[in-house]
Amino acid sequence: MKAWLDTLLFGVYPYLCLAVFLLGSLLRFDRDQYTWKSDSSQLLRAGQLKWGSNLFHLGILFLLFGHTFGMLTPHFVYEPFLSAGAKQLLAMVSGGIFGVLGIVGLTLLLHRRLADARIRATSRTSDIVLLVLLWLQFALGLATVPLSAQHLDGSMMLVLAEWAQRIATFRGGAAELMAGVGPVFRAHMVLGMTIFLIFPFTRLVHVWSGFGTLAYLVRPYQVVRARRLNLPTGR
């Protein structure tokens, strides 16, 4: 039963989440562009929003890029100058710092959205559910830090990275690697994949727009020519 569940959660579910994440985002952009926004309520409790949003974005952006490069970079690339244990320690320290920043920001955002009657009245259920799921994901991520401290040789990190790389490269045997992984790590991974699954149906789609703005760095200058107007002359 456990082997079947591992196959479902860590062998099949990742591809389901990835397919919905990509295709769902594309379909929403194609069919519902007017809903492609972050739905800001910045006119209400602007100070709390500023602190909460900045801390949350600082935390989640660092962790997103950190997880992406940390999990998908093969061990042999950094092995000559960084051991697995040192990499794990670096991930624990940096991830712990930015995880705390992120969860503090999310706590402020949740309190603002639930405590203010005006903001709560204009909030959709998906907004609140999304914040709760993100808060739980940060909490689970922080819970893995003391667990990782119990094996500083980097062995668990290597297992999780190998799982991610096998999933990304469509190699078999990924689910079997999760047999010895603890429940907190497993819950953190499943919830993370679930957030990608619901991504296209929430305000998170505006993340694509943020990455899209990077295209302006390489876009050629727009040539604007002055239009000559033939105005009547009078005396």
C-alpha positions as CSV (number, residue, x, y, z in Angstrom):
1,M,0.0,0.0,0.0
2,K,2.8,2.4,0.9
3,A,4.6,1.7,-2.4
4,W,1.5,2.3,-4.3
5,L,0.9,5.6,-2.5
6,D,4.5,6.7,-3.1
7,T,4.1,6.0,-6.8
8,L,0.9,8.0,-6.9
9,L,2.2,11.0,-4.9
10,F,5.8,11.1,-6.1
11,G,5.7,9.4,-9.5
12,V,2.4,10.5,-11.0
13,Y,1.2,13.5,-9.1
14,P,4.2,15.7,-10.0
15,Y,3.4,15.4,-13.7
16,L,-0.3,16.0,-13.2
17,C,0.5,19.2,-11.2
18,L,3.0,20.3,-13.9
19,A,0.6,19.8,-16.7
20,V,-2.2,21.7,-15.0
21,F,0.3,24.4,-14.0
22,L,1.4,25.0,-17.6
23,L,-1.7,24.3,-19.6
24,G,-4.0,26.0,-17.1
25,S,-1.9,29.1,-17.1
26,L,-2.0,29.2,-20.9
27,L,-5.7,28.7,-21.1
28,R,-6.5,31.3,-18.5
29,F,-4.3,33.9,-20.3
30,D,-6.0,33.0,-23.6
31,R,-9.6,33.0,-22.3
32,D,-9.7,35.2,-19.2
33,Q,-7.2,37.9,-19.5
34,Y,-9.3,40.3,-17.5
35,T,-8.8,38.1,-14.5
36,W,-5.0,38.0,-14.9
37,K,-4.2,40.3,-12.1
38,S,-3.1,40.4,-8.4
39,D,-6.4,42.0,-7.2
40,S,-4.6,44.5,-5.0
41,S,-6.4,46.1,-2.1
42,Q,-3.6,48.6,-1.4
43,L,-5.9,51.5,-0.4
44,L,-6.8,49.7,2.8
45,R,-4.2,49.2,5.6
46,A,-1.4,50.2,3.2
47,G,1.3,50.1,5.9
48,Q,0.5,46.5,6.9
49,L,0.2,45.5,3.3
50,K,3.6,47.0,2.5
51,W,5.4,45.2,5.3
52,G,3.6,41.9,4.7
53,S,3.9,41.9,1.0
54,N,7.6,42.9,0.9
55,L,8.6,40.3,3.5
56,F,6.6,37.6,1.8
57,H,7.9,38.3,-1.7
58,L,11.5,38.6,-0.4
59,G,11.1,35.2,1.3
60,I,9.3,33.3,-1.4
61,L,11.4,34.6,-4.3
62,F,14.7,33.6,-2.6
63,L,13.3,30.2,-1.7
64,L,11.8,29.6,-5.1
65,F,15.1,30.2,-6.9
66,G,17.0,28.5,-4.1
67,H,14.9,25.3,-4.4
68,T,15.0,25.4,-8.2
69,F,18.8,25.6,-8.5
70,G,19.5,23.6,-5.4
71,M,17.3,20.7,-6.4
72,L,17.9,20.6,-10.1
73,T,21.7,21.2,-10.1
74,P,23.5,17.8,-10.4
75,H,25.8,17.0,-7.5
76,F,28.9,16.7,-9.8
77,V,28.5,20.4,-10.8
78,Y,29.2,21.8,-7.3
79,E,31.1,18.8,-5.8
80,P,34.6,20.1,-6.6
81,F,34.2,23.2,-4.5
82,L,31.2,22.5,-2.2
83,S,30.5,19.3,-0.4
84,A,26.9,17.9,0.1
85,G,27.1,18.6,3.8
86,A,28.2,22.2,3.3
87,K,25.5,22.8,0.7
88,Q,22.9,21.4,3.1
89,L,24.1,23.7,5.9
90,L,24.0,26.6,3.6
91,A,20.5,25.7,2.6
92,M,19.4,25.3,6.2
93,V,20.8,28.7,7.2
94,S,19.6,30.7,4.2
95,G,16.3,28.9,3.9
96,G,15.7,29.4,7.6
97,I,16.3,33.1,7.5
98,F,14.2,33.7,4.4
99,G,11.6,31.2,5.5
100,V,11.1,33.3,8.7
101,L,10.8,36.5,6.7
102,G,8.2,34.9,4.4
103,I,6.0,33.4,7.2
104,V,6.1,36.7,9.1
105,G,5.0,38.5,5.9
106,L,2.2,35.9,5.3
107,T,1.0,36.3,8.9
108,L,0.7,40.0,8.4
109,L,-1.2,39.5,5.2
110,L,-3.5,36.9,6.7
111,H,-4.3,39.1,9.7
112,R,-4.9,42.1,7.4
113,R,-7.3,40.1,5.2
114,L,-9.2,38.5,8.0
115,A,-9.2,41.2,10.7
116,D,-10.4,44.0,8.5
117,A,-14.1,43.7,7.6
118,R,-13.8,45.7,4.4
119,I,-10.9,43.7,3.1
120,R,-12.6,40.4,4.1
121,A,-15.8,41.5,2.3
122,T,-13.9,42.0,-1.0
123,S,-11.8,38.9,-0.7
124,R,-12.5,35.7,-2.6
125,T,-12.4,32.4,-0.9
126,S,-9.5,31.4,-3.1
127,D,-7.5,34.4,-1.8
128,I,-7.8,33.2,1.8
129,V,-7.3,29.6,1.0
130,L,-4.1,30.5,-1.0
131,L,-2.7,32.5,1.9
132,V,-3.4,29.6,4.3
133,L,-1.8,27.1,2.1
134,L,1.3,29.2,1.5
135,W,1.6,29.8,5.3
136,L,1.4,26.1,5.9
137,Q,4.0,25.5,3.2
138,F,6.4,27.9,4.9
139,A,5.7,26.3,8.3
140,L,6.5,22.9,6.9
141,G,9.6,24.2,5.3
142,L,10.9,25.7,8.5
143,A,10.0,22.4,10.3
144,T,12.5,20.6,8.0
145,V,15.4,22.7,9.2
146,P,15.8,21.0,12.7
147,L,15.2,17.6,11.0
148,S,17.9,18.3,8.5
149,A,20.3,19.1,11.3
150,Q,20.1,15.5,12.4
151,H,21.9,14.4,9.3
152,L,24.4,17.0,8.3
153,D,26.2,14.8,5.8
154,G,23.7,16.0,3.1
155,S,22.4,12.5,2.4
156,M,18.7,13.5,2.6
157,M,19.3,16.5,0.4
158,L,21.0,14.3,-2.2
159,V,18.0,12.0,-2.2
160,L,15.5,14.8,-2.6
161,A,17.6,16.4,-5.4
162,E,17.9,13.1,-7.2
163,W,14.1,12.7,-7.0
164,A,13.6,16.2,-8.5
165,Q,16.1,15.6,-11.2
166,R,14.6,12.3,-12.2
167,I,11.1,13.9,-12.4
168,A,12.5,16.8,-14.5
169,T,14.3,14.5,-16.9
170,F,11.5,11.9,-17.1
171,R,13.6,9.1,-15.7
172,G,12.1,6.2,-13.8
173,G,12.6,5.2,-10.2
174,A,11.8,8.6,-8.7
175,A,9.0,7.4,-6.4
176,E,11.2,4.6,-5.0
177,L,13.7,7.2,-3.7
178,M,11.0,8.6,-1.3
179,A,10.6,5.3,0.6
180,G,12.9,6.5,3.4
181,V,12.0,10.1,3.5
182,G,10.3,11.4,6.7
183,P,6.7,12.6,6.8
184,V,7.4,16.3,7.2
185,F,9.6,16.3,4.1
186,R,6.9,14.4,2.2
187,A,4.1,16.7,3.3
188,H,6.2,19.7,2.3
189,M,6.8,18.3,-1.1
190,V,3.1,17.3,-1.7
191,L,1.8,20.6,-0.6
192,G,4.4,22.4,-2.8
193,M,3.2,20.4,-5.8
194,T,-0.4,21.2,-4.8
195,I,0.3,24.9,-4.9
196,F,1.5,24.5,-8.5
197,L,-1.7,22.5,-9.2
198,I,-4.0,25.4,-8.1
199,F,-1.7,28.1,-9.4
200,P,-3.7,28.8,-12.6
201,F,-7.0,29.3,-10.7
202,T,-5.7,31.8,-8.2
203,R,-4.1,35.3,-8.2
204,L,-0.7,33.6,-8.4
205,V,-0.9,33.8,-12.2
206,H,0.4,37.4,-12.0
207,V,3.8,35.8,-11.2
208,W,4.0,35.1,-15.0
209,S,3.6,38.8,-15.7
210,G,6.5,39.6,-13.3
211,F,8.8,37.2,-15.2
212,G,7.4,38.6,-18.5
213,T,8.7,42.1,-17.6
214,L,12.2,40.8,-17.9
215,A,11.7,40.8,-21.7
216,Y,11.9,44.5,-21.6
217,L,15.6,44.2,-20.8
218,V,16.3,42.8,-24.3
219,R,13.5,44.4,-26.3
220,P,14.7,46.8,-29.0
221,Y,13.9,50.5,-28.5
222,Q,10.6,51.6,-29.9
223,V,11.2,54.2,-32.7
224,V,8.8,57.1,-32.4
225,R,8.7,59.6,-35.2
226,A,7.3,63.0,-34.9
227,R,4.2,63.6,-36.9
228,R,4.2,66.8,-39.0
229,L,0.9,68.5,-38.9
230,N,-0.1,70.8,-41.8
231,L,-1.9,73.5,-39.9
232,P,-3.6,76.3,-41.8
233,T,-1.8,79.6,-41.5
234,G,-3.6,82.8,-40.9
235,R,-2.9,86.4,-40.8
